[in-house]
Amino acid sequence: MTPMSAVIFATSPGLEAIWSIVGLFIWILVLVWIYNIAKRKGRHAFGWLVLGVFFSLITLIVVLLLPSKVTTARYDS
């Protein structure tokens, strides 16, 4: 494979479409993960999901670091 054909192959429309689909699939998986973590921790899952649409990885990190409201409520009682 010559360098020019490697460049053509790397920027082919078919390959770009495949990477777009893979990226969309990963983004949807992250959103589902954010929703499930927020729900499990007793947080407002839909609100976290909306934040995740705009700030996917940042929202995932923050919701992972937040303490669970369910566990905190048990210790406060």
Secondary structure, DSSP 8 states (H G I E B T S, - for coil): --HHHHHHHHT-HHHHHHHHHHHHHHHHHHHHHHHHHHHHTTS-HHHHHHHHHHSHHHHHHHHHHS--HHHHHHHH-
